[in-house]
Amino acid sequence: MISIEQLLNWKEAGSFPDDIPLLLQSLLLESSGDWASAHRIAQNDPSDDGSWVHAYLHRVEGDLGNASYWYRNAGRNLPEISLEEEWEYIAMALLEKS
């Protein structure tokens, strides 16, 4: 099981193992500046969690209209917290499921 501390260490290091869940990979790729690869992963995941990560990525991009669409698909509202706080919130939720 991956801990939030391990995930944050990978985030800081800018590298991670390739055998972790794809949506966690997406978050880590975005944090290292590879938005396009992160988006490809989220876009190909039809789950509510995939829509949530997809929404977050469009929020990072600054496309709030598109982000709002994906938040609705995920059954969520556009958050009023910082991007950093949301990143950690999503990561913790995904870790609990893995």
C-alpha positions in Angstrom: 0.0 0.0 0.0 1.3 3.5 -0.9 1.3 6.1 1.8 0.6 9.8 1.3 4.1 10.5 2.5 5.5 8.2 -0.2 3.3 9.9 -2.8 4.5 13.3 -1.7 8.1 12.1 -1.8 7.6 11.0 -5.4 5.9 14.3 -6.2 8.9 16.2 -4.8 11.4 14.0 -6.6 9.6 14.3 -9.9 9.7 10.5 -10.5 7.7 7.5 -9.5 7.4 3.8 -10.2 5.4 2.9 -13.3 3.4 0.2 -11.4 1.3 2.6 -9.3 -2.4 3.2 -10.2 -2.9 5.3 -13.3 -4.8 8.1 -11.7 -2.1 8.6 -9.2 0.4 8.6 -12.1 -1.8 11.3 -13.7 -1.5 13.5 -10.6 2.2 13.0 -10.3 2.7 13.7 -14.0 0.8 17.0 -13.7 2.8 18.0 -10.7 6.0 17.4 -12.7 4.8 19.6 -15.5 3.6 16.9 -18.0 0.0 18.1 -18.2 -0.6 16.4 -21.6 0.3 12.9 -20.4 -1.6 13.4 -17.2 -4.6 14.5 -19.2 -4.4 11.5 -21.5 -4.6 9.1 -18.5 -7.5 10.9 -16.9 -9.4 11.2 -20.3 -9.2 7.5 -20.8 -10.6 6.6 -17.4 -14.4 6.5 -17.5 -14.9 6.2 -13.7 -16.1 9.0 -11.4 -12.5 9.2 -10.1 -11.2 9.6 -13.6 -13.7 12.4 -14.2 -12.5 14.0 -10.9 -8.9 14.0 -11.9 -9.9 15.2 -15.4 -11.8 18.1 -13.8 -8.8 19.0 -11.6 -6.5 19.0 -14.7 -8.8 21.4 -16.5 -8.9 23.6 -13.4 -5.1 23.6 -13.4 -5.2 24.6 -17.1 -7.5 27.4 -16.2 -10.4 26.1 -18.3 -13.1 26.4 -15.6 -16.0 25.7 -18.0 -14.5 22.4 -19.0 -13.5 21.7 -15.4 -17.1 22.3 -14.3 -18.4 19.8 -16.8 -16.0 17.1 -15.5 -16.8 17.9 -11.9 -20.4 17.4 -12.7 -19.6 14.0 -14.3 -17.7 13.1 -11.2 -20.7 14.1 -9.0 -18.8 17.0 -7.5 -18.9 20.8 -7.4 -16.1 23.1 -8.5 -14.0 23.3 -5.3 -13.2 26.6 -3.5 -9.8 25.3 -2.2 -6.4 25.8 -3.7 -5.1 23.5 -6.4 -2.5 22.2 -4.0 -5.1 21.3 -1.4 -7.3 19.7 -4.0 -4.3 17.7 -5.3 -3.7 16.3 -1.9 -7.4 15.6 -1.3 -7.7 13.7 -4.5 -4.5 11.8 -3.8 -5.7 10.8 -0.4 -9.0 9.6 -1.7 -7.4 7.6 -4.4 -4.9 6.1 -2.0 -7.8 4.9 0.3 -9.2 3.0 -2.7 -5.9 1.4 -3.8 
